[in-house]
Amino acid sequence: MIQQTEHRYIRNRLYISDQEQQQIKDYSIILAGSGIGSIIAECALRLGFERITIIDGDQVELSNLNRQNYTEEDITRDKVEAIKDRLLAINSEATITVFDEFITENNIRGCIEGHQIAINALDFSSEIPLLFDQICQENNIPVIHPYNLGWGGLVTVICPKGPSLDILKRADEEEFNEINVVKYATSYLKFWGSPHDWIDDILEKYSNEKKNLPPPQLPIASWTVAGMTTHLLFNIATQKECKTFPEFYISTIMGDLS
């Protein structure tokens, strides 16, 4: 049992019991994608999750530095190796396992097996993110989906027995991506009398961009989402309640600035 009075987690006391600290220490996480996942990994590690697997085949680019957990010295490095070094510099006794490869239909099951919870931080450039969720559900593994909304964070949890994101896919759409989830969330908020017009404004501007560019993202949301995701990791690991899809969590101060 971890004794917080003699441990690196002493400042977690009152919020987290010794028993809960031990529970999360040994709780195994698979983090698919080390973009926004790089920040989630650090937040989770600092809280006390010490068994983290990260898989990503990408390298660090200059444009990542506005919102991801890398530095100029990391540019051109494999993301997973860079973030592994950072995590072990924080806690050298943690078990940080990384795979420098993209998730494919061939390796996806092997990546997922043996983990208790998953974080799907994959780019929706193919059907792989939805397949990732499907296989996690088949293996009774909850999946957390984090989304960077610039000035706010959006997170939802796919539970093993619940609906999956593909219920949002319309029959007339050729592909499914993060925009489907964000549009669903804004519609839901409008229905319940809490509109976030600033998100709709960004979505419209993004759809009108002439170049084929990735979605705009800010560091505000990256760190907000990391905190939200880590809190959900804690709740799931310690068997506390949390909302699951089609419900979601959104955090922003934008509504208070109007």
Sine and cosine of phi, psi and omega as CSV:
sin_phi,cos_phi,sin_psi,cos_psi,sin_omega,cos_omega
0.00,0.00,0.74,-0.68,0.04,-1.00
-0.94,0.33,0.80,-0.60,0.10,-1.00
-0.99,-0.15,0.96,-0.29,-0.14,-0.99
-0.90,0.44,-0.44,0.90,-0.04,-1.00
-0.93,0.36,-0.27,0.96,-0.03,-1.00
-0.85,-0.53,0.32,0.95,-0.21,-0.98
-0.79,-0.62,0.26,-0.96,0.03,-1.00
-0.87,0.50,-0.34,0.94,-0.06,-1.00
-0.99,-0.12,0.37,0.93,-0.04,-1.00
-0.84,0.53,-0.54,0.84,-0.03,-1.00
-0.98,0.19,-0.07,1.00,0.12,-0.99
-0.99,0.16,-0.20,0.98,-0.11,-0.99
-0.84,0.55,0.41,-0.91,-0.06,-1.00
0.97,0.24,-0.65,0.76,0.08,-1.00
-0.98,0.18,-0.62,0.79,-0.09,-1.00
-0.76,-0.65,0.78,-0.63,0.00,-1.00
-0.98,0.19,0.25,-0.97,0.06,-1.00
-0.85,0.53,-0.66,0.75,-0.01,-1.00
-0.90,0.43,-0.68,0.73,0.02,-1.00
-0.91,0.41,-0.60,0.80,0.03,-1.00
-0.88,0.47,-0.63,0.78,0.04,-1.00
-0.93,0.37,-0.64,0.77,0.00,-1.00
-0.86,0.51,-0.73,0.68,-0.07,-1.00
-0.97,0.25,-0.45,0.89,0.02,-1.00
-0.84,0.54,-0.64,0.77,-0.08,-1.00
-0.98,-0.17,0.16,0.99,-0.06,-1.00
-1.00,0.05,0.84,-0.54,-0.14,-0.99
-1.00,0.00,0.78,-0.62,-0.04,-1.00
-0.90,-0.43,0.70,-0.71,0.20,-0.98
-0.95,-0.33,0.84,-0.54,-0.05,-1.00
-0.93,-0.38,0.95,-0.31,-0.02,-1.00
-1.00,-0.03,0.97,-0.26,-0.04,-1.00
0.96,-0.27,0.79,-0.61,-0.05,-1.00
-0.88,-0.48,0.57,0.82,0.19,-0.98
-0.99,0.10,-1.00,-0.08,0.13,-0.99
-0.88,0.48,-0.42,0.91,0.04,-1.00
-0.89,0.46,-0.43,0.90,0.01,-1.00
-0.90,0.43,-0.56,0.83,0.01,-1.00
-0.99,0.15,-0.63,0.78,0.07,-1.00
-0.86,0.51,-0.67,0.74,-0.01,-1.00
-0.86,0.51,-0.68,0.73,-0.01,-1.00
-0.93,0.38,-0.67,0.74,0.00,-1.00
-0.89,0.46,-0.68,0.73,0.01,-1.00
-0.90,0.43,-0.68,0.74,0.01,-1.00
-0.89,0.46,-0.70,0.72,-0.03,-1.00
-0.91,0.42,-0.51,0.86,0.05,-1.00
-0.95,0.30,-0.50,0.87,0.03,-1.00
0.71,-0.70,0.06,1.00,0.11,-0.99
-0.98,0.22,0.90,-0.43,-0.15,-0.99
-0.90,-0.43,0.17,0.99,0.08,-1.00
-0.81,-0.58,1.00,-0.08,-0.11,-0.99
-0.80,-0.60,0.79,-0.61,0.12,-0.99
-0.93,-0.36,0.73,-0.68,-0.01,-1.00
-0.80,-0.60,0.73,-0.68,0.03,-1.00
-0.78,-0.62,0.78,-0.63,0.01,-1.00
-0.16,-0.99,0.65,-0.76,0.00,-1.00
-0.97,-0.26,0.20,0.98,-0.11,-0.99
-1.00,-0.01,0.29,-0.96,0.09,-1.00
-0.92,-0.39,0.38,-0.93,-0.02,-1.00
-0.96,0.29,0.73,-0.68,0.04,-1.00
-0.85,-0.52,0.33,-0.94,0.00,-1.00
-0.83,0.55,-0.64,0.77,-0.06,-1.00
-0.94,0.35,-0.20,0.98,0.06,-1.00
-0.97,0.23,-0.37,0.93,-0.22,-0.98
-0.96,0.29,-0.18,0.98,0.02,-1.00
-0.98,0.22,-0.20,0.98,-0.14,-0.99
-0.45,-0.89,-0.13,0.99,-0.05,-1.00
-0.94,-0.35,0.23,-0.97,-0.19,-0.98
-1.00,0.02,0.83,0.55,-0.03,-1.00
-0.70,-0.71,0.19,-0.98,0.00,-1.00
-0.81,-0.58,0.11,-0.99,0.03,-1.00
-0.86,0.51,-0.54,0.84,0.02,-1.00
-0.92,0.40,-0.35,0.94,-0.01,-1.00
-1.00,0.09,-0.22,0.98,-0.08,-1.00
-0.83,0.56,0.75,-0.66,-0.07,-1.00
0.99,0.15,-0.17,0.99,0.07,-1.00
-0.96,0.27,0.42,-0.91,0.15,-0.99
-0.90,0.43,0.75,-0.66,-0.07,-1.00
-0.84,0.54,-0.68,0.73,-0.09,-1.00
-0.92,0.40,-0.57,0.82,0.01,-1.00
-0.95,0.32,-0.63,0.78,0.01,-1.00
-0.90,0.43,-0.70,0.71,-0.04,-1.00
-0.96,0.29,-0.51,0.86,0.08,-1.00
-0.88,0.47,-0.71,0.70,0.03,-1.00
-0.86,0.51,-0.66,0.75,-0.01,-1.00
-0.92,0.40,-0.70,0.72,-0.03,-1.00
-0.90,0.43,-0.66,0.75,0.01,-1.00
-0.94,0.33,-0.42,0.91,0.10,-0.99
-0.94,0.35,-0.42,0.91,0.05,-1.00
-0.99,0.13,-0.69,0.73,-0.01,-1.00
-0.58,-0.81,0.99,-0.13,-0.08,-1.00
-0.94,0.35,-0.25,0.97,-0.01,-1.00
-1.00,-0.06,-0.06,1.00,0.01,-1.00
-0.94,0.33,0.43,-0.90,0.08,-1.00
-0.99,-0.14,0.99,-0.17,-0.02,-1.00
-0.93,-0.36,0.93,-0.37,-0.01,-1.00
-0.94,-0.34,0.77,-0.64,-0.01,-1.00
-0.79,-0.61,0.51,-0.86,0.08,-1.00
-0.80,-0.61,0.89,-0.46,-0.03,-1.00
-1.00,0.06,0.95,0.30,0.00,-1.00
-0.35,-0.94,0.40,-0.91,0.10,-1.00
-0.99,0.12,0.51,-0.86,0.05,-1.00
-0.97,0.23,0.77,-0.64,0.00,-1.00
-0.78,-0.63,0.08,-1.00,0.06,-1.00
-0.89,0.46,-0.44,0.90,-0.06,-1.00
-0.98,0.19,-0.55,0.84,-0.09,-1.00
-0.94,-0.35,-0.04,1.00,-0.19,-0.98
-0.89,0.45,-0.66,0.75,-0.04,-1.00
-0.93,0.38,-0.64,0.77,0.03,-1.00
-0.91,0.42,-0.54,0.84,0.03,-1.00
-0.92,0.39,-0.64,0.77,-0.15,-0.99
-0.99,0.17,-0.59,0.81,-0.09,-1.00
-0.83,0.56,0.65,-0.76,0.09,-1.00
1.00,0.02,0.05,1.00,0.00,-1.00
-0.94,-0.34,0.41,-0.91,-0.05,-1.00
-0.98,-0.18,-0.37,0.93,0.02,-1.00
-0.47,-0.88,0.50,-0.86,-0.05,-1.00
-0.82,-0.57,0.50,-0.87,0.14,-0.99
-0.86,-0.51,0.88,-0.48,-0.03,-1.00
-0.99,-0.11,1.00,-0.08,0.02,-1.00
-0.92,-0.38,0.53,0.85,-0.02,-1.00
-0.99,0.15,0.49,-0.87,0.13,-0.99
-0.97,0.26,0.69,-0.72,-0.01,-1.00
-1.00,0.08,0.88,0.48,0.03,-1.00
-0.99,-0.16,0.02,1.00,0.02,-1.00
-0.41,-0.91,-0.15,-0.99,0.04,-1.00
-1.00,0.09,-0.04,1.00,-0.08,-1.00
-0.85,0.52,-0.68,0.73,0.01,-1.00
-0.86,0.52,-0.64,0.77,0.02,-1.00
-0.94,0.33,-0.59,0.80,0.07,-1.00
-0.91,0.41,-0.62,0.78,0.06,-1.00
-0.84,0.54,-0.75,0.66,0.02,-1.00
-0.87,0.49,-0.70,0.71,-0.05,-1.00
-0.86,0.51,-0.72,0.69,-0.02,-1.00
-0.93,0.36,-0.60,0.80,0.08,-1.00
-0.88,0.48,-0.69,0.72,0.01,-1.00
-0.89,0.46,-0.65,0.76,0.03,-1.00
-0.88,0.48,-0.50,0.87,-0.03,-1.00
-0.98,-0.18,0.26,0.97,0.08,-1.00
0.88,0.48,0.61,0.79,-0.01,-1.00
-0.93,-0.37,0.88,-0.48,0.08,-1.00
-0.91,0.42,0.53,-0.85,0.00,-1.00
-0.82,-0.57,0.78,-0.63,0.08,-1.00
-0.98,-0.19,0.75,-0.66,0.04,-1.00
-0.93,-0.36,0.91,-0.42,0.07,-1.00
-0.98,-0.18,0.62,-0.79,0.01,-1.00
-0.73,-0.68,0.74,-0.67,0.03,-1.00
-1.00,0.02,0.93,-0.36,0.02,-1.00
-0.97,-0.24,0.37,0.93,0.04,-1.00
0.99,0.17,-0.99,0.12,0.00,-1.00
-1.00,-0.02,0.08,1.00,-0.01,-1.00
-0.33,-0.94,0.26,-0.97,-0.02,-1.00
-0.91,-0.42,0.59,-0.81,0.04,-1.00
-0.81,-0.59,0.77,-0.64,-0.01,-1.00
-0.66,-0.75,0.66,-0.75,0.11,-0.99
-0.67,-0.75,0.40,-0.92,-0.06,-1.00
-0.88,-0.47,0.82,-0.57,0.09,-1.00
-1.00,-0.07,0.91,-0.41,-0.02,-1.00
-1.00,-0.05,0.40,-0.91,-0.10,-1.00
-0.83,0.55,-0.58,0.81,-0.08,-1.00
-0.99,-0.14,0.03,1.00,-0.11,-0.99
-0.98,-0.19,-0.05,-1.00,0.03,-1.00
-0.94,0.34,0.35,-0.94,0.03,-1.00
-0.94,-0.33,0.19,-0.98,-0.07,-1.00
-0.89,0.46,-0.40,0.91,-0.08,-1.00
-0.93,0.37,-0.11,0.99,0.10,-0.99
-0.94,0.34,-0.26,0.97,0.02,-1.00
-1.00,0.09,-0.18,0.98,-0.06,-1.00
-0.98,0.21,0.85,-0.53,0.02,-1.00
-0.99,0.14,0.46,-0.89,-0.05,-1.00
-0.89,0.45,-0.46,0.89,-0.06,-1.00
-1.00,0.02,0.08,1.00,-0.01,-1.00
-0.99,-0.15,0.69,-0.72,0.01,-1.00
-0.98,0.18,-0.51,0.86,-0.05,-1.00
-0.63,-0.78,0.34,-0.94,0.01,-1.00
-0.89,-0.46,0.68,-0.74,0.05,-1.00
-0.52,-0.86,-0.14,-0.99,-0.07,-1.00
-0.87,0.49,-0.49,0.87,-0.04,-1.00
-0.88,0.48,-0.59,0.81,0.03,-1.00
-0.85,0.52,-0.67,0.74,-0.03,-1.00
-0.93,0.37,-0.69,0.72,-0.03,-1.00
-0.91,0.41,-0.67,0.74,0.03,-1.00
-0.89,0.46,-0.65,0.76,0.05,-1.00
-0.87,0.50,-0.72,0.70,-0.03,-1.00
-0.89,0.45,-0.69,0.72,-0.02,-1.00
-0.92,0.38,-0.59,0.80,0.06,-1.00
-0.90,0.43,-0.66,0.75,0.03,-1.00
-0.87,0.49,-0.71,0.70,-0.02,-1.00
-0.90,0.44,-0.63,0.77,0.04,-1.00
-0.89,0.45,-0.69,0.73,-0.03,-1.00
-0.85,0.52,-0.60,0.80,-0.04,-1.00
-1.00,-0.08,0.29,0.96,0.14,-0.99
0.97,0.23,0.40,0.92,0.02,-1.00
-0.75,-0.66,0.91,0.42,-0.08,-1.00
-0.93,0.37,0.55,-0.83,0.10,-1.00
-0.86,-0.51,0.98,0.19,-0.11,-0.99
-0.89,0.46,-0.47,0.88,-0.02,-1.00
-0.89,0.45,-0.54,0.84,0.04,-1.00
-0.93,0.36,-0.70,0.72,0.03,-1.00
-0.87,0.49,-0.60,0.80,0.01,-1.00
-0.90,0.44,-0.68,0.73,0.03,-1.00
-0.91,0.41,-0.66,0.75,0.02,-1.00
-0.87,0.50,-0.66,0.75,0.01,-1.00
-0.91,0.41,-0.71,0.71,0.01,-1.00
-0.88,0.47,-0.63,0.77,0.00,-1.00
-0.91,0.42,-0.67,0.74,0.00,-1.00
-0.92,0.39,-0.39,0.92,-0.01,-1.00
-1.00,-0.04,-0.05,1.00,0.05,-1.00
-0.91,0.41,0.72,-0.70,-0.08,-1.00
-0.97,0.23,-0.51,0.86,0.01,-1.00
-1.00,0.07,0.44,-0.90,0.05,-1.00
-0.99,0.12,1.00,0.04,-0.11,-0.99
-0.92,-0.38,0.46,-0.89,0.11,-0.99
-0.93,0.37,0.34,-0.94,-0.01,-1.00
-0.86,0.51,0.58,-0.81,0.07,-1.00
-0.94,0.34,0.64,-0.77,-0.02,-1.00
-0.58,-0.82,0.50,-0.87,-0.04,-1.00
-0.83,-0.56,0.37,-0.93,0.05,-1.00
-0.92,0.39,-0.41,0.91,0.02,-1.00
-0.81,0.59,-0.78,0.62,-0.05,-1.00
-0.94,0.34,-0.57,0.82,-0.02,-1.00
-0.86,0.52,-0.72,0.69,-0.02,-1.00
-0.97,0.26,-0.58,0.82,0.07,-1.00
-0.88,0.48,-0.75,0.67,-0.01,-1.00
-0.90,0.44,-0.60,0.80,0.02,-1.00
-0.87,0.49,-0.68,0.73,0.04,-1.00
-0.91,0.41,-0.69,0.73,0.01,-1.00
-0.89,0.45,-0.71,0.70,-0.02,-1.00
-0.90,0.44,-0.67,0.74,0.00,-1.00
-0.91,0.41,-0.61,0.79,0.07,-1.00
-0.89,0.46,-0.66,0.75,0.03,-1.00
-0.92,0.39,-0.63,0.78,0.09,-1.00
-0.83,0.56,-0.70,0.71,0.00,-1.00
-0.89,0.46,-0.73,0.69,-0.02,-1.00
-0.88,0.48,-0.68,0.73,-0.01,-1.00
-0.93,0.38,-0.69,0.72,-0.03,-1.00
-0.90,0.44,-0.55,0.84,-0.03,-1.00
-0.98,-0.20,0.23,0.97,0.11,-0.99
0.87,0.49,0.64,0.77,0.13,-0.99
-0.99,-0.10,0.31,-0.95,-0.06,-1.00
-0.95,0.30,0.51,-0.86,0.16,-0.99
-0.43,-0.90,0.42,-0.91,0.05,-1.00
-0.95,0.30,0.57,-0.82,0.04,-1.00
-0.80,-0.59,0.38,-0.93,0.00,-1.00
-0.82,0.58,0.71,-0.70,0.32,0.95
-1.00,0.08,0.07,1.00,0.16,-0.99
-0.98,0.17,0.25,-0.97,-0.06,-1.00
-0.39,-0.92,0.13,-0.99,0.09,-1.00
-0.90,-0.44,0.67,-0.75,0.11,-0.99
-0.71,-0.70,0.67,-0.74,-0.01,-1.00
-0.70,-0.71,0.83,-0.55,0.01,-1.00
-0.27,-0.96,0.44,-0.90,0.12,-0.99
-0.98,-0.19,0.08,1.00,-0.08,-1.00
-0.85,0.52,-0.61,0.79,-0.01,-1.00
-0.90,0.43,-0.37,0.93,-0.02,-1.00
-1.00,-0.06,0.00,1.00,-0.04,-1.00
-0.98,-0.20,-0.07,1.00,-0.06,-1.00
-1.00,0.04,0.00,0.00,0.00,0.00
